[in-house]
Amino acid sequence: RISPVLNPHPPTLVFPIMILALWGVLMTSSICLRQTDLKALIAYSSVSHMGLVTAAIILQTPWALTGAVTLMVAHGLTSSALFTLANTNYERTHTRTLLLVRGLQLALPLMSTWWLLINLTNMAMPPSINLVGELLIIAALFNWSSPTIIITGVGTLITATYSLFMYLTTQRGALSTQYYLLPPSHTREHLTLILHLLPLGLLMLKPTLVSGLFAYKYSLPKTLDCDS
């Protein structure tokens, strides 16, 4: 909200923050690959995505700002859904350790479907709104400096890797022997997850709800300046 007031940014101030934001994407994504705590993995995933958003907001082009807002909305819903799923696991197993919560697809098959859908959204699978936001930011950063495509590309690859790692670790494999009886999933849990995925699905049909107005607002003054 305050970044347009600070336009134009002094380059000596901006470059270090941009480098830190992009480097943070790689670092926090790499931490996710070695994480043993489920909730910590999801939290670091959010930090990684917000590194992209920070870089885009500092860039201050219409594409970057549109991508930043789109990704914030999309990841807000996705991350909240992942935390909801982690909590449903914790209520039944009373542990967040990935090694102990394996094989839950056998006990909770419908929850496994939610895990798959939300993890695919988290790794920006087309045609999700996450992909729209990430592509806009990556394109804007590439236009600013072409070597950034290496950092954003590697970051996207690591994001896909840890998302699949999280799904396979929690859902596949043999069920831990310490769980003799797991209660089934409740309707309220499914309703909560539907209320996360339904807005994401609707935004896939009409992404301009979060992006179009913002891009128009920020590109209009520049157009007026050119005309004048």
BAMARSE-729387 format. One record per residue: x, y, z of N, C-alpha, C in turn; residue in one letter. Coordinates in pm, whole numbers. Last residue first. Layout:
// residues N
   n_xx   n_yy   n_zz  ca_xx  ca_yy  ca_zz   c_xx   c_yy   c_zz bator
      X      Y      Z      X      Y      Z      X      Y      Z     a
...
This chain:
// residues 228
   n_xx   n_yy   n_zz  ca_xx  ca_yy  ca_zz   c_xx   c_yy   c_zz bator
    -16   1319  -2197      3   1462  -2171    140   1509  -2223     s
     21   1053  -2257    -67   1133  -2341    -42   1282  -2322     d
    192    977  -2052    240    969  -2190    154   1057  -2283     c
     28   1015  -1833    152   1093  -1844    203   1093  -1986     d
   -168    825  -1882   -206    967  -1883    -82   1054  -1898     l
    -17    596  -1845    -76    623  -1975   -112    771  -1987     t
     43    619  -1576    153    622  -1670    102    652  -1812     k
   -211    598  -1459   -137    723  -1448    -21    733  -1548     p
   -281    320  -1543   -352    439  -1591   -273    569  -1575     l
   -150    118  -1418   -102    152  -1551   -167    281  -1603     s
   -277     90  -1175   -137    129  -1173    -82    165  -1311     y
   -540     21  -1244   -517    134  -1154   -372    184  -1164     k
   -504   -208  -1397   -559    -88  -1460   -527     35  -1376     y
   -410   -384  -1204   -323   -351  -1318   -370   -222  -1385     a
   -636   -394  -1041   -509   -346   -986   -415   -303  -1098     f
   -831   -507  -1201   -852   -372  -1149   -720   -312  -1103     l
   -719   -767  -1254   -750   -670  -1360   -758   -527  -1311     g
   -683   -934  -1024   -568   -878  -1098   -604   -761  -1189     s
   -906  -1038   -903   -797   -993   -816   -686   -921   -892     v
  -1073  -1073  -1121  -1131  -1027   -994  -1024   -977   -898     l
   -939  -1191  -1326   -940  -1045  -1324  -1004   -988  -1197     t
   -976  -1464  -1326   -864  -1410  -1247   -864  -1258  -1238     p
  -1217  -1661  -1340  -1214  -1517  -1363  -1103  -1453  -1280     k
  -1154  -1928  -1301  -1246  -1895  -1410  -1242  -1746  -1443     l
   -991  -1913  -1080   -935  -1970  -1203  -1022  -1933  -1323     m
  -1170  -1823   -892  -1071  -1727   -942   -999  -1780  -1066     l
  -1304  -2061   -843  -1377  -1951   -907  -1281  -1847   -964     l
  -1100  -2208   -717  -1159  -2255   -843  -1232  -2145   -917     g
  -1061  -2052   -490   -950  -2073   -584  -1001  -2118   -720     l
  -1313  -2076   -365  -1269  -1945   -418  -1154  -1958   -516     p
  -1294  -2365   -316  -1398  -2308   -403  -1360  -2168   -454     l
  -1095  -2419   -131  -1070  -2451   -273  -1173  -2390   -367     l
  -1202  -2332    114  -1071  -2284     68  -1055  -2303    -82     h
  -1442  -2462    134  -1446  -2315    138  -1310  -2253    106     l
  -1348  -2722    141  -1423  -2678     23  -1426  -2526     17     i
  -1240  -2722    397  -1149  -2734    281  -1219  -2693    151     l
  -1472  -2700    552  -1366  -2599    564  -1275  -2601    442     t
  -1601  -2937    476  -1662  -2808    443  -1558  -2696    449     l
  -1431  -3126    586  -1446  -3121    441  -1506  -2988    397     h
  -1473  -3064    856  -1339  -3054    798  -1345  -3045    646     e
  -1743  -3116    890  -1696  -2978    909  -1556  -2960    849     r
  -1754  -3394    858  -1813  -3308    755  -1761  -3165    767     t
  -1445  -3561    948  -1577  -3504    976  -1624  -3415    862     h
  -1279  -3879    907  -1287  -3734    886  -1431  -3686    902     s
  -1264  -4125   1179  -1283  -4080   1040  -1291  -3928   1029     p
   -997  -4194   1411  -1135  -4154   1384  -1149  -4104   1241     p
   -795  -4479   1414   -800  -4337   1375   -944  -4299   1348     l
   -640  -4709   1605   -774  -4664   1567   -770  -4514   1538     l
   -372  -4755   1629   -461  -4870   1615   -599  -4828   1564     y
    -77  -4637   1562   -215  -4590   1547   -306  -4710   1523     y
    172  -4747   1564    125  -4692   1692    -20  -4642   1684     q
    254  -4827   1314    192  -4929   1400    137  -4872   1531     t
    175  -4621   1034    254  -4644   1155    180  -4737   1252     s
    117  -4759    714     65  -4684    829    144  -4721    954     l
    355  -4741    451    281  -4820    549    237  -4733    666     a
    304  -4510    171    380  -4594    262    291  -4669    360     g
    157  -4175    148    199  -4306     97    277  -4384    202     r
    106  -3936    294     -4  -4018    242     37  -4159    201     q
    335  -3798    379    219  -3807    469    115  -3911    423     t
    516  -3827    165    555  -3865    301    433  -3887    390     t
    379  -3726    -57    418  -3868    -55    453  -3914     86     l
    344  -3453     19    230  -3540    -10    267  -3687      3     y
    607  -3363     55    511  -3352    164    393  -3446    142     m
    712  -3410   -201    772  -3477    -85    674  -3477     33     f
    562  -3231   -351    544  -3374   -374    600  -3456   -257     l
    669  -2997   -236    524  -3021   -232    494  -3170   -252     s
    939  -3013   -294    897  -3030   -154    747  -3048   -140     y
    925  -2990   -582    988  -3106   -516    938  -3123   -373     t
    808  -2742   -630    741  -2863   -678    794  -2987   -606     a
   1013  -2585   -515    876  -2581   -462    797  -2705   -503     t
   1227  -2638   -685   1235  -2685   -546   1096  -2686   -481     i
   1126  -2510   -916   1159  -2654   -918   1163  -2711   -776     l
   1110  -2246   -832    988  -2316   -874   1009  -2467   -872     t
   1385  -2196   -787   1289  -2185   -677   1160  -2259   -708     g
   1484  -2218  -1047   1528  -2316   -945   1432  -2315   -826     v
   1350  -1992  -1154   1331  -2126  -1210   1369  -2235  -1111     g
   1450  -1780  -1004   1305  -1811   -997   1277  -1951  -1051     t
   1724  -1798  -1077   1682  -1808   -937   1535  -1848   -927     i
   1706  -1770  -1357   1775  -1886  -1300   1727  -1908  -1156     i
   1588  -1527  -1398   1514  -1646  -1440   1577  -1772  -1383     i
   1769  -1332  -1337   1676  -1372  -1229   1596  -1497  -1267     t
   1910  -1259  -1566   1961  -1370  -1483   1867  -1414  -1370     p
   1754  -1032  -1671   1737  -1169  -1724   1797  -1280  -1638     s
   1574   -799  -1505   1711   -853  -1514   1700  -1000  -1555     s
   1318   -713  -1586   1406   -624  -1510   1551   -667  -1522     w
   1212   -932  -1713   1221   -808  -1789   1314   -708  -1721     n
   1218  -1108  -1501   1302  -1136  -1617   1320  -1011  -1703     f
   1024   -992  -1338   1163   -998  -1291   1259  -1024  -1407     l
    798  -1036  -1501    837   -899  -1464    982   -894  -1417     a
    793  -1317  -1509    809  -1240  -1633    855  -1098  -1605     a
    753  -1374  -1238    875  -1423  -1305    900  -1346  -1433     i
    499  -1254  -1199    616  -1207  -1124    745  -1249  -1193     i
    340  -1403  -1377    347  -1257  -1390    472  -1202  -1320     l
    377  -1661  -1273    422  -1629  -1409    435  -1479  -1430     l
    258  -1638  -1018    402  -1667  -1031    454  -1632  -1169     e
    -14  -1582  -1086     66  -1489  -1005    214  -1511  -1023     g
    -79  -1814  -1233    -94  -1680  -1293     -6  -1580  -1220     v
    -40  -2014  -1042     44  -2011  -1162     39  -1873  -1228     l
   -243  -1959   -863   -104  -1949   -818    -10  -1938   -937     n
   -468  -2027   -995   -441  -1883   -985   -299  -1859   -934     i
   -420  -2314  -1211   -447  -2250  -1082   -406  -2102  -1084     s
   -449  -2501  -1424   -466  -2357  -1448   -488  -2278  -1319     p
   -100  -2561  -1347   -201  -2495  -1430   -334  -2570  -1418     p
     23  -2555  -1014    -18  -2637  -1128   -118  -2560  -1214     m
    178  -2457   -791    137  -2374   -906    110  -2458  -1030     a
    209  -2601   -564    322  -2603   -658    286  -2535   -790     m
    -42  -2565   -449     75  -2502   -386    195  -2498   -480     n
   -200  -2729   -608   -220  -2583   -612    -99  -2510   -556     t
   -101  -2973   -525    -86  -2935   -666   -106  -2784   -684     l
   -185  -2963   -259    -42  -2965   -290    -14  -2929   -435     n
   -458  -2973   -298   -401  -2851   -240   -250  -2846   -262     i
   -495  -3230   -413   -541  -3109   -482   -471  -2984   -430     l
   -382  -3401   -213   -330  -3399   -351   -368  -3269   -421     l
   -539  -3348     12   -394  -3327     17   -337  -3313   -123     w
   -789  -3435    -83   -769  -3293    -50   -620  -3259    -47     w
   -730  -3708   -101   -768  -3633   -223   -748  -3483   -201     t
   -690  -3769    164   -577  -3781     72   -603  -3708    -59     s
   -943  -3752    264   -847  -3649    303   -725  -3651    211     m
  -1038  -3993    162  -1093  -3867    110  -1002  -3749    145     l
   -892  -4190    309   -876  -4176    163   -928  -4044    106     p
   -750  -4247    579   -837  -4134    542   -826  -4108    392     l
   -599  -4485    586   -698  -4458    692   -798  -4351    652     a
   -442  -4477    357   -514  -4601    389   -625  -4576    490     l
   -321  -4229    370   -416  -4253    261   -500  -4379    289     q
   -127  -4221    562   -263  -4186    604   -367  -4205    493     l
    148  -4279    549     49  -4382    515    -94  -4350    549     g
    297  -4101    831    298  -4158    696    179  -4254    676     r
    362  -3965   1060    227  -3945   1003    217  -4002    862     v
    627  -4003   1132    524  -4075   1208    385  -4063   1147     l
    780  -3841    971    810  -3985    972    699  -4066   1038     l
    694  -3584   1030    656  -3644    902    677  -3795    901     l
    552  -3484   1331    672  -3541   1269    633  -3618   1143     t
    349  -3399   1481    368  -3328   1353    489  -3384   1278     r
     96  -3577   1664    236  -3551   1631    243  -3479   1497     t
   -161  -3673   1701    -95  -3598   1810     55  -3585   1789     h
   -330  -3794   1520   -203  -3862   1550   -128  -3799   1667     t
   -562  -3633   1511   -573  -3778   1515   -445  -3847   1562     r
   -484  -3370   1506   -593  -3407   1597   -604  -3558   1615     e
   -298  -3372   1299   -250  -3359   1437   -357  -3401   1539     y
   -460  -3385   1071   -367  -3494   1101   -326  -3493   1249     n
   -585  -3141   1095   -668  -3262   1097   -581  -3385   1125     t
   -361  -2972   1068   -432  -2979   1196   -521  -3102   1206     n
   -298  -3008    802   -199  -3046    903   -265  -3061   1040     a
   -528  -2896    689   -501  -3039    671   -401  -3090    775     l
   -488  -2629    767   -609  -2701    809   -588  -2851    799     t
   -253  -2572    631   -251  -2572    777   -374  -2644    834     f
   -356  -2586    370   -252  -2679    412   -243  -2687    565     l
   -534  -2369    374   -587  -2505    354   -485  -2610    397     a
   -352  -2160    403   -452  -2182    507   -511  -2323    497     s
   -219  -2182    158   -146  -2206    282   -242  -2233    398     s
   -431  -2115    -21   -361  -2245    -29   -292  -2279    104     t
   -506  -1854     50   -605  -1963     54   -536  -2099     59     l
   -259  -1723     15   -333  -1710    140   -434  -1822    157     g
   -199  -1771   -248   -123  -1844   -146   -188  -1832     -8     h
   -390  -1600   -370   -387  -1743   -398   -315  -1821   -289     a
   -323  -1346   -266   -458  -1401   -248   -456  -1553   -263     v
    -54  -1330   -350    -89  -1315   -208   -227  -1375   -179     m
    -75  -1355   -628     -7  -1461   -552    -39  -1452   -403     l
   -210  -1113   -687   -268  -1243   -724   -207  -1356   -641     t
    -24   -923   -597   -157   -930   -535   -222  -1066   -563     v
    193   -986   -769    209   -988   -624     73  -1002   -554     a
     90   -946  -1027    132  -1080   -986    145  -1092   -836     g
     50   -668  -1011    -64   -757  -1035    -31   -899   -990     t
    315   -586   -978    217   -557   -873     93   -645   -887     l
    427   -676  -1223    479   -724  -1095    378   -703   -983     a
    278   -535  -1416    278   -682  -1414    321   -736  -1279     w
    342   -263  -1348    204   -314  -1342    196   -467  -1336     p
    629   -254  -1128    572   -244  -1263    430   -298  -1254     t
    773   -275   -877    674   -169   -905    642   -147  -1052     q
    975   -406   -729    993   -379   -873    899   -271   -924     l
    870   -447   -481    980   -351   -494   1001   -311   -639     i
    686   -645   -544    637   -516   -494    745   -409   -507     i
    855   -857   -622    762   -798   -719    714   -661   -674     a
    990   -919   -385   1067   -876   -503    976   -805   -603     a
    767  -1000   -232    850   -886   -190    927   -830   -309     t
    684  -1230   -372    594  -1114   -360    672   -988   -324     v
    905  -1399   -334    867  -1356   -471    780  -1231   -466     l
    881  -1424    -58   1004  -1369   -116    979  -1320   -258     g
    644  -1560    -26    643  -1416      3    773  -1348    -40     m
    725  -1820    -81    636  -1751   -176    635  -1600   -153     h
    885  -1866    150    942  -1876     15    856  -1801    -87     s
    697  -1848    352    808  -1751    349    870  -1749    210     v
    539  -2073    293    481  -1939    283    589  -1832    274     s
    724  -2274    350    670  -2263    214    610  -2124    192     s
    751  -2246    621    865  -2206    537    823  -2193    390     y
    497  -2353    689    532  -2214    723    648  -2164    637     a
    517  -2618    605    416  -2531    543    448  -2384    568     i
    724  -2700    779    740  -2709    633    643  -2616    562     l
    605  -2669   1027    721  -2585    993    745  -2586    842     a
    415  -2870   1013    370  -2730   1018    484  -2634    985     k
    585  -3103   1003    488  -3072    896    447  -2925    895     l
    924  -3139   1050    800  -3095   1113    703  -3046   1005     d
   1148  -3181    902   1082  -3300    957    948  -3267   1022     t
   1300  -3055    607   1217  -3029    725   1150  -3158    772     q
   1449  -3039    380   1510  -3110    493   1426  -3097    621     r
   1301  -2886    205   1340  -3020    162   1394  -3104    278     l
   1279  -2639    331   1160  -2726    325   1197  -2870    289     c
   1525  -2525    278   1498  -2568    416   1379  -2665    418     i
   1486  -2455     12   1582  -2562     43   1561  -2616    185     s
   1310  -2243     44   1265  -2363    -29   1356  -2481      2     s
   1476  -2064    175   1362  -2119    249   1304  -2242    178     t
   1667  -2016    -32   1707  -2066     98   1590  -2133    171     m
   1522  -1916   -255   1601  -2039   -266   1631  -2101   -129     l
   1407  -1687   -141   1323  -1786   -207   1396  -1920   -214     v
   1631  -1542    -60   1544  -1602     42   1450  -1707    -16     g
   1717  -1443   -299   1800  -1544   -234   1720  -1617   -125     w
   1513  -1255   -339   1528  -1367   -433   1613  -1480   -373     l
   1557  -1088   -115   1425  -1149   -138   1437  -1271   -228     a
   1823  -1004   -151   1787  -1081    -32   1653  -1154    -51     l
   1795   -862   -391   1884   -979   -386   1848  -1067   -267     i
   1621   -659   -306   1581   -750   -414   1664   -878   -410     m
   1783   -533   -117   1658   -596    -73   1609   -695   -178     i
   1997   -434   -277   2023   -533   -171   1896   -606   -126     p
   1843   -259   -459   1916   -377   -504   1946   -478   -393     f
   1729    -36   -315   1646   -144   -369   1726   -271   -397     v
   1918    151   -247   1839     90   -141   1769    -36   -189     l
   2022    230   -489   2116    179   -388   2043    111   -273     t
   1794    331   -625   1853    201   -663   1947    143   -557     p
   1508    456   -463   1651    478   -485   1721    344   -513     p
   1199    426   -641   1288    376   -537   1433    417   -565     h
    999    714   -731   1080    596   -764   1171    557   -649     p
    772    588   -481    819    579   -620    883    711   -664     n
    648    571   -240    793    576   -240    853    571   -380     l
    385    531   -292    422    662   -240    574    681   -248     v
    370    262   -365    355    364   -470    397    504   -423     p
    408    134   -104    515    133   -205    494    234   -318     s
    198    122     68    280    243     75    388    247    -33     i
     82   -123      0      0      0      0     85    127      0     r
